[in-house]
């Protein structure tokens, strides 16, 4: 699991070797591809997509969080016009009772929770474990998940910048863990770039977008060891799986 401790090293940023800069750029390109998959039919974008997702979650008494590039762009301060450029709206649903009437309902890329037991193997042995994982209508599975306090009112929530950094970092590490590890300096460099992009705070958020989310911003982040761990009321829990567990989920190694 990627820790969220940030080590500021301005002298390192000023004297980065060309090879290290190239490694960080390569990781950034990979980070930008982590949510790219088969396109949605008739995707609903930008402001309209957010309002449609909000309406559907409230109607079905469910909680969802905005993830992917659109969530990151909100924290980067983009306004409605810039947000329209994203091809779709990714919503990770936290309520297990939420269901869709059809795939990609209302043009939203919904990521729904699943509970299962998977068999996995690694260099250290094999075993099985209960997991909660999220996938979309195309069967694409995320390597991370989230949790929230069950008392949160239904609706669409915006996770804090730290959650988005953890999301991207975990997807990148998961994507390149094999055949070899990533250099720690490159990982720290990527984290530093993402921190500078997203940590603009509410003052850096576009006024109309900030007004849309209102009280639906989860400012605190907790690291979850399992999907059932309690989360503080206004916090978002970050849940990640080990590489071998994610691999087992994606291979469909479920125990019935």
N, C-alpha and C positions, 0 to 999 in steps of 0.2 A: 504494500500500500504506500502511496506517495504521501509523505508528511507535508504539512502546510507551513513548516518553519521557513522563513525567508532569511537568507544571509546576504546582506547588502555588501557588495564589494566593488565600489566605484573604480578603484584602481585597476581591477581586473577587466572591467568593461572597456577602459581606455586603452588597455594594452593587449587585448585579445589577439592571439595569433591568427593568421589567415585560415589555418586549418580548423581552428575552433569555431570561427565565425561561419565557415561553411557547414560544419556539423550542426550548429544552431539553426541555420537557415533550412537545412534538410529536415530537421525536426519540426520547424514551423510549417513547412509544406505538408508534412505528414499530419500535423495537427489540423490543418485546414481541410484535409480529405476525410477525416474520421466520420463525418456525418453525410458523406456523399454516397448515395446509393441510387438504386433505380427510382426514377422520378415518379411523382404522384400524378395520378390522373386529375386534371382540373384542380390543382393546388390553390388554396386560398392564402393570400400573402399579406404581409405587413399588418397595418392597423385592422383591416377587415378580418384577417385570420385570428388575431388576438381576441377581438370582440366575439367572433364566432365560437372560439374555444372556451372563452369565459362563460358565454351563455349556455353552452351545452353542459359544461361541468356543473354549473349552478342548478340547471334543470334536473340533472341526474344525481345531485347531492354528492358530488365527488370533488376531490382535491387533486390538482395537477400542477406541475411546475414547468416553466418554459426552459428548454435546454437547446443545445446546438448553437449554430452561428447567429441566429436571431437574438437569443439571450445575450450573447457576447456583444453584439452590436448595440443593444440597449445600454449596456454599461460603458460602451465607448462613446456614448453621447449622440448617436445618430438619431435624426428626426424621422418622422413618418415617411418622407419621400425616400430617404436612404434605406429604410427598413423594407420598403416595397421591393427592393432588388433581390431579396432572399427568395429562393425558389419555393420554400415551404415553411410551415410553422411546426416545430417539433415540441410535443407535449408529453412529458413522462407522468403517467397517472399513478397516484399513490393509493387510491382507493380500490380494494380488491373487488368491490361489488359493481364497479363501472363496467359497462359493456357497450359494444357498438352495434348498430343496426346493419351496417355494411362496412366493408374495408374502407379505410381513409374517409370515414364519414365527415361530411362538411368540408372536405378538402384539407383536413388536418392530418399530419403524420403522428398518429397516436402510438405511444409506447406503453404497452399494458403489462401489469405484473403477473408473474406465474410462480407457483410454488411447486417444487419437485425435489426428488432425491436423485443425485447423479453419482455415477461411478467414475473415478478419476485415477490416473497414474502419473507418477513423476519419477525423477531420478532417485527419490528417497523412499519409494514404495507406492502402494496403491491403497485405495479405500473408497468410501462413499460418504456423502454429506448432504444434508438438506440445504436447499438454496432457494432464494427468491431472485428471479431474474426478469428482465424486461425485453420484449421484442415487439416489432411492428408487424403490419399486415404482410410484409414481404418476407417475414421470417428472419430478419436481421436481428441479432442479439447484441445488447450492450454489455460491456465488461464492467459496468458500474451500475449503481442504483441509488436510491435515496429513501429517506424516511422523514416523517413529520409527526407532530403531535396530533392524535386523533380528534382533538377538540377544535382544530382549525375549521372555520366555516368553509363551505364548499366554494370553489372558484379556482382561478388561475393565479399562481404565485410566481414571483421572480426570485430565484435564488441569488445569494450574494456573490460577489466577485470571487471570493476564495473557493466557493463550491465550483464555479466555472473553471478556475485554474486547475483544481484537483481533477475535474472531469477531463479536461484536455490532456493533462499530464498522464493520467492513468490510461487513457485511450492510446496515447503515443507510446508509452512504455509497453503496453500490452501488444501493440502492433509490431514492435521491433525487438521484443525480448529474445527471440530466437532468429538467427543462429548464434547471436552473441550479445553481451550486455552493452549498454550505452555508456559512454564516458561521463563520469559525474560532472565534469566541467560543462559539458554540452547540456546536460539536464538542468543544471543551475542557471545556465545562460538562457535556456528556454523559459524557465520559471520567471526569471527576471523580466524578460520581454513581455510575457503575459501579464505580470503584475503591473507593469507600467501602462499597458493597454487598458486594463479593466478597473484599476483602482483610482477612478476619478471621483467616486462618491456621488451622492445625490446632486451636488452642485454641478457636476459634469454631465448629468443626464438631461436630455432634451425636455423642456418644460411640459409639453403636452403628453409625452410618453410617461413622465413621472406622475402626472395627474391621473393617467389611466390606471397605473398600478396602485396608487394611493397607499393604503395600509396593507397591501398584499406583497410586501417585500420582506423576505426572510433574511434578516441582517446577520444572524449568528450561524456558525457552522459547527457541527459536532461530527466526530469520526465514529462510525458505528462498527461494532464487531460482528453483529448479526442483524437480520431484518426485524427482529422483535425487540430490539433495545429501545427503551423510551427516549424520546427527544423533547427538549424544552419547547414551550408553546410557540415561540416566534423564531425557532431555529430550524435549520435544514440539516438532516443527517446525511453524510456521505458514506455510501456502502460500496465496497469493492470486493471482487473475487480474485483469488490467486489465479495465475496464468493457467495452471492445469485444470482448474475448475471451470473457468470460462471456456477452455478448449473442449472439455467434456460436454458442456451445455451445447456448444455449437455443433458438436458431432452427434448430438442426440443420445448420449449415453445415460438415459433415464432408467431408473429402477422402478418397477411397477409393483 
